[in-house]
Amino acid sequence: MTDKYTVAPEHTAVRVALWRALHVKIDPPPHIFTDEVGAALVDEKDWQNRQDMAPGFSKSMRASIVGRARFIEDLLKEEIKNGVTQYVILGAGLDTFAQRHPNIASHIQIFEVDQPGPQAWKKKRLLEKGFEIPESLHFVPVDFEAGESWWDRLLAAGFNPAKPAFVVSTGVSMYLTKETNLTTFQQIAKLAKGSTFATTFMLSLDLLPDQERSIMEFVMKKAAESGTPFNSLFSPEEILALARKAGFSESKYVSAQDIYNRYFSLRTDGLSAGTAEAFLVATT
């Protein structure tokens, strides 16, 4: 039965899932990232006709989404080779790693951290659509509005702080204040030695080309109007300084150009994500 604790995911999470699927459907192979499971969960009729799915309009945005998803999962596979057995996804949304890679998922513990309502919706949809929920997949509902601690809930879900982990956060840091970002960084920096944290962040407006800056200003205006304002933009130097302050032993900046060179440079279809979103990868 549906109640207040089973609510559809936010529109941003739905859009990410649909852009992932759109890449598979309309961009020529080889595909950067293959995920149609999220779109199956959304199960929206004629979703490709949505305005935000228009091939030209969505091109740079879906490139950003599939590029960062591929980068994260490539990092995860490297971490697993190095012996890491815990994978934590902060703000998991409609992530479908456990369903797409059951063989890998069976050898690690996956912790999806998200708001209770959308997470309950996702679990219900997985079962309705016949997707497996492996024992290694742990849903970690956290009511942030009620002041719940994601760390406490993570521990309660069976996370072992004595073992190294790979922790990821994509598309979240810009909605948090810089103080909250620092608090999150500090908590993760306390993880067992050998743990890695990968997070996306948005570059400061003054570092963007004129056209991209105008687009970002428009996006920020719309985000504020919808009640989800951007609270934190960083320069590479600022995000690296934040990681040092938090206590990470090492950190590196991975630019949008780095992602382009790694996954898009040999394509002939012009698929490119622009320069606004970058990565911080830090280790304990």
N, C-alpha and C positions, 0 to 999 in steps of 0.2 A: 504494500500500500504506500502511495506517495504522501509524504508529509513535509513539514518545513525543513526536515533534515535531508530530503532528497530533492534537490533543485538542479536545473540545467546549469552547465558550466557557463562562465562568463563569455561574452561574445568574442573576446580576444583569444581565448583558448579554442573556441570553435573555428575561428578564422585560421589559426595556425594549422589545425588538423586538415582543414579543407585546402589550404595552400600546399600542404605536403602532397595531398592526393592530386591536386591540379598539376603539379610538376610532372607526375607520372603520366597523366592523361594527355597533356598538350605539348610538353617539351620533348624534343627528340632524345633518344638514348645516345650515349650512356647516361643514365640518370644519376644525379649526385646522391640522391637519397630516395629510398622506396618505402612509402608508408601509405597504404590505403585503408588501414584498420581504423584510424581515427575518424575518417569520413564515414565509414560503415557504422560506427557508434553514433555519430550525429544523425545519420539517416535522414538527411534533409532533401526533400523532393526538388529536383531541378536546381540543385545548389550551384551548378556551373553557370547558371544564368544570373546569379547574384551580381550586383554592381561591383562589389569588391573582388570578384573572381574574373573580371574582364581581363583577357590575356595581356593587353598592353598596360593597363592600369596596375595590375598586380605583379608585373614582371620583376621589378627590383625587390619587392617585398617577399615574394615567394623564393627568390634567389637567396635572400638573407636567411629565411627560415630553413631552407634545406641545407644551406652551407653550414650554418651553425649546428644543425642537428647531426650532420655528417662528422663535423669536427669533434663534437662531444662523443659520439659513439666510437670514433677511431681512437680517441684518448682512452675511453673505457677499455677497449680491447687491449691497448698497451698496458694499462694498469693491471688488468687481469693476468697478463703474461708475467708481470712483476710480482704476482702473488696476492694482489688485493682481492678480497672476496665480499666487500660491502659497497653497494652503490646507492647513494642517497640523492633523490631528485627533489629539490626544493621548489614548490610551485609546479607540481608535476602536470597539472592540467590533463590533457588527453594523450599523454605519453603512452606509447604502445611497445616499448622495447621488449617487455616480457612476453608479449604475444607474437612478436615478429622473430624473436631469437630464443625459442624455448630451450634449445640445447645449451646455450650460454647461461640463460636464466636459471637453469637447474643446478649450476655449479657456483652461483653467488647468491647473496641475499640482497634483494632490491627493496628499498624503502621509498615509497611515494608520499611526499608530504604535501598536503593541500587542505583547503577549506572543507569542512564536513559535508555540506550539502552537495556540491559538485562531485565530491569523491564518492558519495553514496550513489549518486546518479550514474557515475561511470561504472561502478561495480555492477549495478543493476543492468546496465546496457551490455556489458561484457557477457553476462550470463544469458541475457535475452538473445544475443546474437551468436551464441554458441562458441565464444572464445574461452580458452582455458585460463583460469586464474591459478597459477602454480603456487605450491606451498612456500616457495621462496620469495613470493611477492607479498610485501607487507604494506597495507594501506595505513597511513599515519594521519588521521584527521586532526587538524589543529584549528580551533576557533580563535583566530587572531583578534577579532573584535571583542571577544570576552577576556582577552589578555592571557590566553593560554601560551605556554612556552613550547615552541617546536622541539627544543632540545629534550625537555622532559617527556614529551609525547613520543619522541624518537626512541628514547631509552625504554619506555614502557612497551614499545612495539618489538623489542628484542635486539636493538642495535647494541653492538659490543664496542665500547669506547677504547678498549685495550687493543683492538685490532685496527690496522690502517683501513681507510675508506677513500672512495672517490665520490666527492660531493659536487653537484652541479646546480647552477641557477641561471636560467636563461630568460630574458625578457622581464626581469623583476627589479633589478637594482635602481632603475630610473624612477620607479614609483615610491621608493623608500627615501627617507631623509639621509643625509650623509652620516648623521649620528647613528641611525638604525643600521645602515650598511656597515659601519665600523663595529657595532655590537655583534652583528652576524659574523663578520670576518674574525673577530676575536674569539668567538665560540668555536669556529671551525679550526682556527689556528692551534687550539688546544688538543686537537685529535692526535691519535697515536702517530709516532714518527713514521714517515713514509706515506702519509695521506696527501691527497691532492684535491684542490678546490679550483673549479673552472666556472667563471661567471661572465656573462655579457655585461657591457655597459655602453651608454651612449656618450659620444664625444661632445665636448663643449661646442656650442654653436659657432664660436669664433674660429674653430679649426676646420669647419666645413666649407666646401666650395659654395659660391653664392647661390646657385640654383638649389643645391641640396639643403642649404641653410633655410631657404624660403620654404621648402617642402616641410622641413622639420618644424619650423615655427608654426606652420598650419596644423601639423599633426599634434603639436603640443597644445595649441589653442583648442582643438577639438577634444583632446584628452581632458583638459581642464573643464570644459563645458559638460562633459559626461561624468564628472565627479572623480576622475582618476588622473589627477595632474602629475606631470613629471616633476619630481622633487630633486633629482640628482643627475647632473651631467658632469663628466670628468675629462680632464686632459690625461694623456698617458702617464705623465709625471705624478699627477694627483692620485691616480688609482694605485700606482706602484708604491707611493708614499703611504697610502692607507693600508696596504698589505704589510708593509714594514712595521707600521705602528701597531697593527693587530698582532704581530708576532710570528708571521710566516718566516721560514728560514730562507726561502728563495721565491722569487716571483718574476714573471715575464709578461710583457705586453704582446698580444697577437692582434695585428691590425686587420682591417677589412681587406687590405691589399694582400696580406699573407694568406687569408682564406681564398681570395680570388686566384692567387698564383697556385695554390694547392689543388683547387677543384674546378676552376672555371676557365683558366687561361687557354686551354686547348680547344674550347668549344667554339663553334662557328655561328651560334645563334644569338650572340650578344647578351646572353644571360649574365647579369652582374648585379651585385647587391648595393653598390654605392659604398660610401665610406663612413657612415654615421655610427654603425655598431661595431664594437671590437670586443676582444676577450682579455681577461686577466686569468692567468693560470699560475696558481701559487701552491707551494708544497710546505709541509710541516718539517 
